[in-house]
Amino acid sequence: MSDGSGMRYASSRGLAAEVDFSDALLGGLAPDGGLYLPTEWPALTSAAPDSYPELAAAVMQPFVAGVIAPDDFAAMVADAYSTFSAPDVCPLVRLDDNHHLLELFHGPTLAFKDVALQLVGRLFDHELRRRDERVTIVGATSGDTGSAAMEAVRGSDRVDIVILFPAGRTSEVQRRQMTTLDDPNVHAVAVDGTFDDCQDLVKAMFADEPFRSRCGLSAVNSINWARVMAQIVYYVWAAQKLGRRDTPMTYCVPTGNFGNVFAGHVAHRMGLPVDRFIVASNTNDILTRLIDTGEMLADEVVPTLSPSMDIQISSNLERLLVELLDGNGPATAELLAGFREYGRAALTPQQHERLVSEFAGTRLDDTETLAVMRDVHERHGLLVDPHTAVGIGAAERLRRQGEAIVTLSTAHPAKFPDAVKRATGIHPELPAHLAGIFDREERMESLPNDLAAVEDYVDAVRR
C-alpha cells in the first residue's frame, strides 16, 4: 500500500502526472505515450549477499519503496528465482582471463527475459489482488519476450495476455513456446508483418483511450519499467562475482530494443563502476549507426539468424534520449515524432558526444555470427546461440588492451538449433521440461497488420 513516501515515476515525454511504482507497473505506458522513469536514481546498495535473490531484493527495494513492504518484496523475488535451474540464477562462464559470459538463460523459457518476467508476473498478481482488479496484457515480441511473459502469467485468474509476433520471423522453438501453452488466459497471434509492425499495433492500442480503458490494458514488454528494474541486478551481480564492485568493467550487450543495455546504464547511474557499454547489433544495426553517426535512420528490417534483434525502432532508446536531452520530455516527444514521420532524426554534436562517452557499438552479419559460434565451440567447447555470438564477436572486435569484459549471454543454444547445427554440426538438446514441445498441438490466431482486426480479437478473447 502506498504511503506517499516512495519512489515517484515520471513520463519520458513530460506531459503525464507522476505516479507511484504500482501505477507505473500496471500502466506500462504513460498516458502521454511516454515511458516511465524514476524521478531520481537511488544509490546502489552496499550490501553484497552471496545469493542472487537476496542481492536482487536489496538492489531493487528503493524502486518499490512505499508500495511493497520489504519482506513481501523479498519473498516475491525469492519465489521468482526459485524457477531457475542454475543455483547461481545467472552464472558466469570464463572465456579467457578478461572475458566472461554472463548466462541469463536458466529460467523456464531459456532466455534472459525470464530474469525480469518471472518477477513481473508475481508483482502483477500481488498488485491486482490488492486492488481487486484484472488486466489485459498486450505485447509484441521478436521472439523471446512473448513466451517469457506468457509463462510468467499463465493460469492467472486476474490476467489475460495477448502476444503479437511477426509471422514466419521467429525460430520454431520460440514460436512453439508461445503456441503450445493451453492455459485459457494466454493467446498467441501471428501478424502478417515485422516486429516493428507488431510493436506499432501495441502502441496504437495503448493510444486508443476508449479501448485501453475498456480492456484494462497493461504491458509487460520492455516499455514496462519493472522489466528494466529487474535487469539492473545482474550487472551488479557480475561485478560482485568477479570481485569488481569497485573497479570499472565493460559490458557487451547484444540488443535490438535497447532495454537490456539501458538497465546496465541505470546500474551505472546508481553507482556501479563501468568503463563503457558495447552495443552489439546484427544486420539491423540502427543502434550501431546512431553511435557511429549521431543520427537515427530507419531501414528495412532484414530477417537474420538472431531474430530477437531484428528491430529498427528501439522503444527503450527513448529512456536514454530524454537524458541526452537534459530531461526535456516535450523535446524528446518532438524528436521521436520527427523520426516516426521522416524515418530519421539527429542528435546535436554535444548529445552525440555524451552518447559515445558511455556507449560503443558494432554489427555482425550472419556469416560473421556463424564464424563466432564455430570458433567458440572449437576453442572453448561451448555452444552459444546466435545472439550471444553477436555479443562475443562485438566484444572481441572492440576490446582494448587489458579491458575486462562481461558479455551477456541472452538465450540457450537449443532455442536456435538450426543455426547452432549449421555453425558447429551439433544439434543442441532442449532441457527436459521442453523436450516434448515439437509433439504438442499449436494454438494461435493469424491476423493481418490491421489495428481494427487486432483490437476486435483482443476484445473477444479477454475474460
VEXRO-936166 format. One record per residue (C-alpha): residue number from 1; chain; x, y, z. Coordinates in steps of 0.02 Angstrom, whole numbers. Example, Ala and Ser with C-alpha at 12.3 -4.5 7.8 and 13.67 -1.06 7.14 Angstrom:
# VEXRO-936166
+-----+-------+--------+--------+--------+
|  nr | kette |      u |      v |      w |
+-----+-------+--------+--------+--------+
|   1 |     A |    615 |   -225 |    390 |
|   2 |     A |    684 |    -53 |    357 |
+-----+-------+--------+--------+--------+
END
This chain:
# VEXRO-936166
+-----+-------+--------+--------+--------+
|  nr | kette |      u |      v |      w |
+-----+-------+--------+--------+--------+
|   1 |     A |      0 |      0 |      0 |
|   2 |     A |     70 |    171 |    -47 |
|   3 |     A |    110 |    287 |     98 |
|   4 |     A |    162 |    432 |    -14 |
|   5 |     A |    345 |    420 |     34 |
|   6 |     A |    404 |    302 |   -102 |
|   7 |     A |    488 |    323 |   -270 |
|   8 |     A |    393 |    428 |   -397 |
|   9 |     A |    390 |    394 |   -585 |
|  10 |     A |    376 |    523 |   -724 |
|  11 |     A |    343 |    504 |   -911 |
|  12 |     A |    488 |    525 |  -1032 |
|  13 |     A |    375 |    646 |  -1129 |
|  14 |     A |    341 |    757 |   -979 |
|  15 |     A |    153 |    779 |  -1005 |
|  16 |     A |     80 |    649 |   -885 |
|  17 |     A |     60 |    658 |   -696 |
|  18 |     A |    190 |    572 |   -586 |
|  19 |     A |    138 |    403 |   -517 |
|  20 |     A |    199 |    277 |   -389 |
|  21 |     A |    276 |    107 |   -430 |
|  22 |     A |    111 |     13 |   -434 |
|  23 |     A |     33 |    131 |   -562 |
|  24 |     A |    192 |    127 |   -669 |
|  25 |     A |    188 |    -64 |   -659 |
|  26 |     A |      6 |    -86 |   -709 |
|  27 |     A |      1 |     59 |   -832 |
|  28 |     A |    155 |      8 |   -931 |
|  29 |     A |    149 |    157 |  -1048 |
|  30 |     A |    112 |    332 |   -979 |
|  31 |     A |    -49 |    416 |  -1040 |
|  32 |     A |     52 |    539 |  -1147 |
|  33 |     A |    133 |    393 |  -1241 |
|  34 |     A |    296 |    408 |  -1145 |
|  35 |     A |    393 |    280 |  -1044 |
|  36 |     A |    402 |    289 |   -855 |
|  37 |     A |    567 |    332 |   -769 |
|  38 |     A |    606 |    359 |   -585 |
|  39 |     A |    617 |    544 |   -540 |
|  40 |     A |    786 |    509 |   -458 |
|  41 |     A |    918 |    372 |   -462 |
|  42 |     A |    941 |    290 |   -291 |
|  43 |     A |   1117 |    249 |   -232 |
|  44 |     A |   1165 |     67 |   -258 |
|  45 |     A |   1156 |    -39 |   -101 |
|  46 |     A |   1324 |    -79 |    -21 |
|  47 |     A |   1252 |   -248 |     33 |
|  48 |     A |   1336 |   -393 |    -57 |
|  49 |     A |   1245 |   -554 |     -9 |
|  50 |     A |   1305 |   -716 |    -88 |
|  51 |     A |   1134 |   -763 |   -155 |
|  52 |     A |   1061 |   -687 |   -313 |
|  53 |     A |    884 |   -668 |   -241 |
|  54 |     A |    949 |   -576 |    -87 |
|  55 |     A |   1056 |   -458 |   -192 |
|  56 |     A |    909 |   -430 |   -310 |
|  57 |     A |    791 |   -383 |   -168 |
|  58 |     A |    920 |   -261 |    -97 |
|  59 |     A |    958 |   -178 |   -266 |
|  60 |     A |    775 |   -158 |   -317 |
|  61 |     A |    697 |   -112 |   -149 |
|  62 |     A |    714 |     79 |   -172 |
|  63 |     A |    610 |     68 |   -332 |
|  64 |     A |    461 |    -13 |   -243 |
|  65 |     A |    479 |     82 |    -78 |
|  66 |     A |    316 |    147 |     -7 |
|  67 |     A |    216 |     23 |   -112 |
|  68 |     A |    276 |   -153 |    -66 |
|  69 |     A |    341 |   -196 |    107 |
|  70 |     A |    523 |   -257 |    106 |
|  71 |     A |    480 |   -430 |    174 |
|  72 |     A |    340 |   -456 |     47 |
|  73 |     A |    454 |   -400 |    -94 |
|  74 |     A |    597 |   -513 |    -40 |
|  75 |     A |    476 |   -661 |    -36 |
|  76 |     A |    416 |   -623 |   -215 |
|  77 |     A |    596 |   -608 |   -277 |
|  78 |     A |    646 |   -773 |   -195 |
|  79 |     A |    494 |   -859 |   -269 |
|  80 |     A |    531 |   -790 |   -444 |
|  81 |     A |    709 |   -855 |   -446 |
|  82 |     A |    665 |  -1024 |   -373 |
|  83 |     A |    605 |  -1065 |   -551 |
|  84 |     A |    784 |  -1056 |   -620 |
|  85 |     A |    886 |  -1214 |   -648 |
|  86 |     A |   1056 |  -1138 |   -603 |
|  87 |     A |   1095 |  -1120 |   -416 |
|  88 |     A |   1177 |   -950 |   -453 |
|  89 |     A |   1024 |   -898 |   -560 |
|  90 |     A |   1141 |   -803 |   -679 |
|  91 |     A |   1309 |   -895 |   -679 |
|  92 |     A |   1471 |   -828 |   -754 |
|  93 |     A |   1574 |   -932 |   -876 |
|  94 |     A |   1755 |   -889 |   -913 |
|  95 |     A |   1810 |   -871 |  -1095 |
|  96 |     A |   1982 |   -800 |  -1052 |
|  97 |     A |   2060 |   -702 |   -908 |
|  98 |     A |   1972 |   -541 |   -956 |
|  99 |     A |   1817 |   -601 |  -1045 |
| 100 |     A |   1671 |   -687 |   -959 |
| 101 |     A |   1496 |   -738 |  -1016 |
| 102 |     A |   1351 |   -698 |   -901 |
| 103 |     A |   1224 |   -836 |   -933 |
| 104 |     A |   1049 |   -763 |   -918 |
| 105 |     A |    952 |   -909 |   -994 |
| 106 |     A |    924 |  -1031 |   -850 |
| 107 |     A |    741 |   -983 |   -823 |
| 108 |     A |    586 |  -1078 |   -883 |
| 109 |     A |    588 |  -1013 |  -1064 |
| 110 |     A |    779 |  -1015 |  -1086 |
| 111 |     A |    801 |   -828 |  -1121 |
| 112 |     A |    858 |   -676 |  -1022 |
| 113 |     A |    678 |   -610 |  -1022 |
| 114 |     A |    637 |   -736 |   -884 |
| 115 |     A |    751 |   -643 |   -762 |
| 116 |     A |    632 |   -496 |   -765 |
| 117 |     A |    466 |   -575 |   -811 |
| 118 |     A |    462 |   -712 |   -678 |
| 119 |     A |    465 |   -568 |   -553 |
| 120 |     A |    348 |   -454 |   -652 |
| 121 |     A |    215 |   -591 |   -657 |
| 122 |     A |    219 |   -601 |   -467 |
| 123 |     A |    215 |   -412 |   -449 |
| 124 |     A |     60 |   -405 |   -560 |
| 125 |     A |    -28 |   -539 |   -457 |
| 126 |     A |     15 |   -451 |   -294 |
| 127 |     A |    -47 |   -281 |   -352 |
| 128 |     A |   -205 |   -344 |   -440 |
| 129 |     A |   -255 |   -445 |   -287 |
| 130 |     A |   -228 |   -292 |   -177 |
| 131 |     A |   -337 |   -185 |   -292 |
| 132 |     A |   -460 |   -324 |   -333 |
| 133 |     A |   -439 |   -285 |   -519 |
| 134 |     A |   -398 |   -378 |   -678 |
| 135 |     A |   -300 |   -326 |   -833 |
| 136 |     A |   -273 |   -374 |  -1014 |
| 137 |     A |    -89 |   -377 |  -1059 |
| 138 |     A |    -48 |   -345 |  -1242 |
| 139 |     A |    130 |   -362 |  -1302 |
| 140 |     A |    238 |   -378 |  -1456 |
| 141 |     A |    382 |   -500 |  -1468 |
| 142 |     A |    526 |   -527 |  -1587 |
| 143 |     A |    546 |   -700 |  -1512 |
| 144 |     A |    582 |   -714 |  -1326 |
| 145 |     A |    478 |   -586 |  -1231 |
| 146 |     A |    315 |   -669 |  -1283 |
| 147 |     A |    347 |   -842 |  -1213 |
| 148 |     A |    428 |   -772 |  -1056 |
| 149 |     A |    278 |   -658 |  -1024 |
| 150 |     A |    152 |   -797 |  -1058 |
| 151 |     A |    247 |   -915 |   -945 |
| 152 |     A |    251 |   -783 |   -807 |
| 153 |     A |     61 |   -756 |   -804 |
| 154 |     A |    -11 |   -920 |   -871 |
| 155 |     A |   -152 |   -982 |   -762 |
| 156 |     A |   -175 |   -813 |   -677 |
| 157 |     A |   -360 |   -779 |   -645 |
| 158 |     A |   -333 |   -590 |   -649 |
| 159 |     A |   -233 |   -575 |   -810 |
| 160 |     A |   -272 |   -611 |   -992 |
| 161 |     A |   -124 |   -596 |  -1110 |
| 162 |     A |   -117 |   -574 |  -1300 |
| 163 |     A |     55 |   -579 |  -1382 |
| 164 |     A |     83 |   -522 |  -1561 |
| 165 |     A |    231 |   -594 |  -1656 |
| 166 |     A |    288 |   -574 |  -1838 |
| 167 |     A |    230 |   -725 |  -1938 |
| 168 |     A |    375 |   -831 |  -2000 |
| 169 |     A |    508 |   -724 |  -1916 |
| 170 |     A |    540 |   -818 |  -1753 |
| 171 |     A |    631 |   -982 |  -1729 |
| 172 |     A |    518 |  -1136 |  -1720 |
| 173 |     A |    561 |  -1162 |  -1536 |
| 174 |     A |    520 |   -981 |  -1497 |
| 175 |     A |    352 |   -995 |  -1586 |
| 176 |     A |    305 |  -1162 |  -1507 |
| 177 |     A |    346 |  -1096 |  -1333 |
| 178 |     A |    201 |   -975 |  -1361 |
| 179 |     A |     81 |  -1081 |  -1463 |
| 180 |     A |     86 |  -1244 |  -1363 |
| 181 |     A |     26 |  -1169 |  -1198 |
| 182 |     A |   -153 |  -1222 |  -1165 |
| 183 |     A |   -199 |  -1107 |  -1021 |
| 184 |     A |   -361 |  -1014 |  -1059 |
| 185 |     A |   -287 |   -842 |  -1019 |
| 186 |     A |   -141 |   -846 |  -1145 |
| 187 |     A |   -159 |   -806 |  -1331 |
| 188 |     A |    -27 |   -800 |  -1469 |
| 189 |     A |    -60 |   -701 |  -1629 |
| 190 |     A |     45 |   -715 |  -1788 |
| 191 |     A |     39 |   -545 |  -1875 |
| 192 |     A |     72 |   -527 |  -2061 |
| 193 |     A |    218 |   -404 |  -2039 |
| 194 |     A |    380 |   -368 |  -1946 |
| 195 |     A |    414 |   -349 |  -1760 |
| 196 |     A |    410 |   -160 |  -1782 |
| 197 |     A |    233 |   -179 |  -1854 |
| 198 |     A |    182 |   -282 |  -1701 |
| 199 |     A |    257 |   -151 |  -1585 |
| 200 |     A |    165 |    -12 |  -1678 |
| 201 |     A |      0 |   -106 |  -1657 |
| 202 |     A |     29 |   -120 |  -1469 |
| 203 |     A |     70 |     65 |  -1455 |
| 204 |     A |    -85 |    108 |  -1558 |
| 205 |     A |   -194 |      4 |  -1440 |
| 206 |     A |   -124 |     99 |  -1292 |
| 207 |     A |   -155 |    264 |  -1382 |
| 208 |     A |   -337 |    216 |  -1413 |
| 209 |     A |   -401 |    281 |  -1245 |
| 210 |     A |   -579 |    207 |  -1251 |
| 211 |     A |   -510 |     35 |  -1299 |
| 212 |     A |   -370 |     48 |  -1170 |
| 213 |     A |   -494 |     87 |  -1030 |
| 214 |     A |   -624 |    -41 |  -1083 |
| 215 |     A |   -498 |   -183 |  -1089 |
| 216 |     A |   -391 |   -127 |   -941 |
| 217 |     A |   -236 |   -135 |  -1050 |
| 218 |     A |    -65 |   -165 |   -974 |
| 219 |     A |    107 |   -206 |  -1043 |
| 220 |     A |    249 |   -321 |   -993 |
| 221 |     A |    371 |   -291 |  -1134 |
| 222 |     A |    521 |   -181 |  -1102 |
| 223 |     A |    417 |    -22 |  -1105 |
| 224 |     A |    367 |    -78 |   -929 |
| 225 |     A |    485 |     -1 |   -801 |
| 226 |     A |    479 |   -159 |   -692 |
| 227 |     A |    567 |   -255 |   -832 |
| 228 |     A |    713 |   -133 |   -834 |
| 229 |     A |    719 |   -130 |   -643 |
| 230 |     A |    742 |   -319 |   -631 |
| 231 |     A |    880 |   -318 |   -763 |
| 232 |     A |    987 |   -193 |   -666 |
| 233 |     A |   1029 |   -329 |   -541 |
| 234 |     A |   1133 |   -445 |   -650 |
| 235 |     A |   1257 |   -307 |   -693 |
| 236 |     A |   1290 |   -285 |   -507 |
| 237 |     A |   1295 |   -474 |   -482 |
| 238 |     A |   1426 |   -499 |   -619 |
| 239 |     A |   1537 |   -363 |   -546 |
| 240 |     A |   1519 |   -438 |   -373 |
| 241 |     A |   1557 |   -617 |   -429 |
| 242 |     A |   1715 |   -555 |   -515 |
| 243 |     A |   1768 |   -452 |   -363 |
| 244 |     A |   1746 |   -289 |   -459 |
| 245 |     A |   1609 |   -194 |   -367 |
| 246 |     A |   1735 |    -50 |   -351 |
| 247 |     A |   1832 |    -74 |   -514 |
| 248 |     A |   1761 |    -24 |   -684 |
| 249 |     A |   1721 |   -159 |   -813 |
| 250 |     A |   1649 |   -157 |   -988 |
| 251 |     A |   1485 |   -244 |  -1028 |
| 252 |     A |   1444 |   -305 |  -1204 |
| 253 |     A |   1258 |   -324 |  -1236 |
| 254 |     A |   1176 |   -398 |  -1391 |
| 255 |     A |   1020 |   -290 |  -1407 |
| 256 |     A |    886 |   -233 |  -1527 |
| 257 |     A |    762 |   -143 |  -1414 |
| 258 |     A |    894 |    -61 |  -1300 |
| 259 |     A |    808 |   -116 |  -1139 |
| 260 |     A |    943 |   -238 |  -1083 |
| 261 |     A |   1086 |   -115 |  -1106 |
| 262 |     A |    984 |     28 |  -1033 |
| 263 |     A |    969 |    -73 |   -872 |
| 264 |     A |   1160 |    -75 |   -865 |
| 265 |     A |   1161 |    113 |   -889 |
| 266 |     A |   1044 |    128 |   -739 |
| 267 |     A |   1161 |     20 |   -633 |
| 268 |     A |   1300 |    141 |   -686 |
| 269 |     A |   1193 |    292 |   -637 |
| 270 |     A |   1162 |    209 |   -468 |
| 271 |     A |   1350 |    197 |   -436 |
| 272 |     A |   1414 |     37 |   -519 |
| 273 |     A |   1586 |     75 |   -594 |
| 274 |     A |   1578 |     47 |   -782 |
| 275 |     A |   1709 |     80 |   -917 |
| 276 |     A |   1584 |     75 |  -1060 |
| 277 |     A |   1444 |    -24 |  -1138 |
| 278 |     A |   1468 |   -110 |  -1306 |
| 279 |     A |   1304 |   -119 |  -1402 |
| 280 |     A |   1310 |   -272 |  -1516 |
| 281 |     A |   1193 |   -272 |  -1667 |
| 282 |     A |   1156 |   -388 |  -1810 |
| 283 |     A |   1122 |   -327 |  -1989 |
| 284 |     A |    978 |   -222 |  -1918 |
| 285 |     A |   1105 |   -101 |  -1849 |
| 286 |     A |   1012 |     62 |  -1813 |
| 287 |     A |   1090 |     71 |  -1639 |
| 288 |     A |   1267 |     48 |  -1706 |
| 289 |     A |   1236 |    182 |  -1836 |
| 290 |     A |   1166 |    301 |  -1704 |
| 291 |     A |   1325 |    278 |  -1600 |
| 292 |     A |   1436 |    298 |  -1755 |
| 293 |     A |   1350 |    449 |  -1831 |
| 294 |     A |   1233 |    529 |  -1704 |
| 295 |     A |   1087 |    500 |  -1824 |
| 296 |     A |    941 |    380 |  -1812 |
| 297 |     A |    898 |    319 |  -1986 |
| 298 |     A |    765 |    182 |  -2001 |
| 299 |     A |    798 |     49 |  -2131 |
| 300 |     A |    705 |   -104 |  -2192 |
| 301 |     A |    703 |   -245 |  -2062 |
| 302 |     A |    808 |   -390 |  -2128 |
| 303 |     A |    773 |   -567 |  -2061 |
| 304 |     A |    931 |   -639 |  -1980 |
| 305 |     A |    991 |   -789 |  -1879 |
| 306 |     A |    968 |   -682 |  -1722 |
| 307 |     A |    783 |   -638 |  -1741 |
| 308 |     A |    759 |   -561 |  -1569 |
| 309 |     A |    866 |   -415 |  -1631 |
| 310 |     A |    776 |   -392 |  -1798 |
| 311 |     A |    715 |   -220 |  -1748 |
| 312 |     A |    735 |    -45 |  -1821 |
| 313 |     A |    635 |     55 |  -1693 |
| 314 |     A |    709 |     29 |  -1519 |
| 315 |     A |    572 |     77 |  -1397 |
| 316 |     A |    686 |     88 |  -1244 |
| 317 |     A |    802 |    211 |  -1328 |
| 318 |     A |    675 |    344 |  -1277 |
| 319 |     A |    729 |    324 |  -1095 |
| 320 |     A |    908 |    368 |  -1142 |
| 321 |     A |    858 |    506 |  -1264 |
| 322 |     A |    766 |    602 |  -1129 |
| 323 |     A |    927 |    601 |  -1027 |
| 324 |     A |   1030 |    659 |  -1176 |
| 325 |     A |    901 |    799 |  -1198 |
| 326 |     A |    926 |    850 |  -1014 |
| 327 |     A |    757 |    787 |   -956 |
| 328 |     A |    658 |    887 |  -1084 |
| 329 |     A |    506 |    775 |  -1114 |
| 330 |     A |    418 |    879 |  -1247 |
| 331 |     A |    581 |    895 |  -1346 |
| 332 |     A |    602 |    705 |  -1335 |
| 333 |     A |    424 |    680 |  -1399 |
| 334 |     A |    459 |    802 |  -1542 |
| 335 |     A |    622 |    712 |  -1590 |
| 336 |     A |    532 |    543 |  -1593 |
| 337 |     A |    383 |    612 |  -1689 |
| 338 |     A |    504 |    675 |  -1822 |
| 339 |     A |    587 |    505 |  -1828 |
| 340 |     A |    417 |    420 |  -1849 |
| 341 |     A |    367 |    539 |  -1988 |
| 342 |     A |    528 |    550 |  -2087 |
| 343 |     A |    622 |    393 |  -2035 |
| 344 |     A |    768 |    496 |  -1973 |
| 345 |     A |    817 |    606 |  -1826 |
| 346 |     A |    983 |    677 |  -1769 |
| 347 |     A |   1066 |    714 |  -1603 |
| 348 |     A |   1162 |    876 |  -1580 |
| 349 |     A |   1353 |    859 |  -1578 |
| 350 |     A |   1351 |    883 |  -1388 |
| 351 |     A |   1218 |    748 |  -1364 |
| 352 |     A |   1314 |    630 |  -1479 |
| 353 |     A |   1472 |    662 |  -1379 |
| 354 |     A |   1382 |    613 |  -1218 |
| 355 |     A |   1317 |    455 |  -1301 |
| 356 |     A |   1489 |    396 |  -1360 |
| 357 |     A |   1569 |    436 |  -1192 |
| 358 |     A |   1473 |    285 |  -1123 |
| 359 |     A |   1424 |    177 |  -1272 |
| 360 |     A |   1519 |     95 |  -1415 |
| 361 |     A |   1438 |    -13 |  -1549 |
| 362 |     A |   1470 |   -133 |  -1692 |
| 363 |     A |   1373 |   -254 |  -1800 |
| 364 |     A |   1395 |   -434 |  -1858 |
| 365 |     A |   1308 |   -509 |  -2009 |
| 366 |     A |   1250 |   -691 |  -2015 |
| 367 |     A |   1412 |   -756 |  -2090 |
| 368 |     A |   1514 |   -674 |  -1952 |
| 369 |     A |   1392 |   -738 |  -1821 |
| 370 |     A |   1410 |   -918 |  -1880 |
| 371 |     A |   1600 |   -898 |  -1880 |
| 372 |     A |   1597 |   -842 |  -1697 |
| 373 |     A |   1484 |   -988 |  -1649 |
| 374 |     A |   1604 |  -1109 |  -1734 |
| 375 |     A |   1757 |  -1027 |  -1655 |
| 376 |     A |   1684 |  -1025 |  -1479 |
| 377 |     A |   1643 |  -1210 |  -1495 |
| 378 |     A |   1815 |  -1255 |  -1561 |
| 379 |     A |   1912 |  -1151 |  -1433 |
| 380 |     A |   1804 |  -1172 |  -1278 |
| 381 |     A |   1692 |  -1323 |  -1310 |
| 382 |     A |   1541 |  -1210 |  -1285 |
| 383 |     A |   1383 |  -1200 |  -1390 |
| 384 |     A |   1313 |  -1022 |  -1396 |
| 385 |     A |   1156 |   -956 |  -1478 |
| 386 |     A |   1167 |   -828 |  -1620 |
| 387 |     A |   1125 |   -676 |  -1511 |
| 388 |     A |   1262 |   -720 |  -1386 |
| 389 |     A |   1380 |   -748 |  -1533 |
| 390 |     A |   1344 |   -571 |  -1596 |
| 391 |     A |   1392 |   -510 |  -1421 |
| 392 |     A |   1552 |   -612 |  -1412 |
| 393 |     A |   1604 |   -557 |  -1587 |
| 394 |     A |   1572 |   -374 |  -1546 |
| 395 |     A |   1668 |   -385 |  -1382 |
| 396 |     A |   1818 |   -468 |  -1466 |
| 397 |     A |   1819 |   -341 |  -1607 |
| 398 |     A |   1811 |   -186 |  -1498 |
| 399 |     A |   1904 |   -241 |  -1341 |
| 400 |     A |   2052 |   -137 |  -1287 |
| 401 |     A |   2217 |   -200 |  -1216 |
| 402 |     A |   2186 |   -269 |  -1041 |
| 403 |     A |   2000 |   -222 |  -1041 |
| 404 |     A |   1891 |   -334 |   -930 |
| 405 |     A |   1729 |   -376 |  -1022 |
| 406 |     A |   1570 |   -467 |   -973 |
| 407 |     A |   1464 |   -517 |  -1123 |
| 408 |     A |   1281 |   -552 |  -1087 |
| 409 |     A |   1229 |   -724 |  -1149 |
| 410 |     A |   1046 |   -698 |  -1183 |
| 411 |     A |    974 |   -865 |  -1242 |
| 412 |     A |   1001 |  -1052 |  -1229 |
| 413 |     A |   1077 |  -1127 |  -1389 |
| 414 |     A |    931 |  -1251 |  -1401 |
| 415 |     A |    813 |  -1107 |  -1441 |
| 416 |     A |    905 |  -1090 |  -1608 |
| 417 |     A |    953 |  -1269 |  -1651 |
| 418 |     A |    962 |  -1243 |  -1840 |
| 419 |     A |   1088 |  -1102 |  -1827 |
| 420 |     A |   1192 |  -1196 |  -1696 |
| 421 |     A |   1195 |  -1352 |  -1804 |
| 422 |     A |   1242 |  -1251 |  -1958 |
| 423 |     A |   1390 |  -1174 |  -1865 |
| 424 |     A |   1453 |  -1324 |  -1766 |
| 425 |     A |   1373 |  -1482 |  -1838 |
| 426 |     A |   1295 |  -1515 |  -1667 |
| 427 |     A |   1108 |  -1513 |  -1632 |
| 428 |     A |   1085 |  -1439 |  -1456 |
| 429 |     A |    963 |  -1533 |  -1345 |
| 430 |     A |    818 |  -1446 |  -1260 |
| 431 |     A |    811 |  -1462 |  -1070 |
| 432 |     A |    693 |  -1598 |  -1008 |
| 433 |     A |    548 |  -1481 |   -966 |
| 434 |     A |    535 |  -1428 |  -1150 |
| 435 |     A |    580 |  -1595 |  -1229 |
| 436 |     A |    404 |  -1632 |  -1294 |
| 437 |     A |    372 |  -1461 |  -1370 |
| 438 |     A |    378 |  -1524 |  -1551 |
| 439 |     A |    243 |  -1653 |  -1516 |
| 440 |     A |    118 |  -1533 |  -1436 |
| 441 |     A |    -27 |  -1459 |  -1532 |
| 442 |     A |     -8 |  -1275 |  -1579 |
| 443 |     A |   -142 |  -1146 |  -1542 |
| 444 |     A |   -129 |   -974 |  -1623 |
| 445 |     A |   -225 |   -844 |  -1721 |
| 446 |     A |   -162 |   -769 |  -1885 |
| 447 |     A |   -211 |   -587 |  -1915 |
| 448 |     A |   -170 |   -450 |  -2040 |
| 449 |     A |    -67 |   -298 |  -1991 |
| 450 |     A |   -228 |   -205 |  -1953 |
| 451 |     A |   -271 |   -116 |  -1791 |
| 452 |     A |   -461 |   -145 |  -1800 |
| 453 |     A |   -438 |   -333 |  -1829 |
| 454 |     A |   -317 |   -349 |  -1682 |
| 455 |     A |   -425 |   -245 |  -1564 |
| 456 |     A |   -578 |   -349 |  -1608 |
| 457 |     A |   -479 |   -507 |  -1569 |
| 458 |     A |   -417 |   -441 |  -1401 |
| 459 |     A |   -593 |   -387 |  -1355 |
| 460 |     A |   -661 |   -559 |  -1400 |
| 461 |     A |   -537 |   -665 |  -1300 |
| 462 |     A |   -523 |   -566 |  -1138 |
| 463 |     A |   -624 |   -642 |   -999 |
+-----+-------+--------+--------+--------+
END
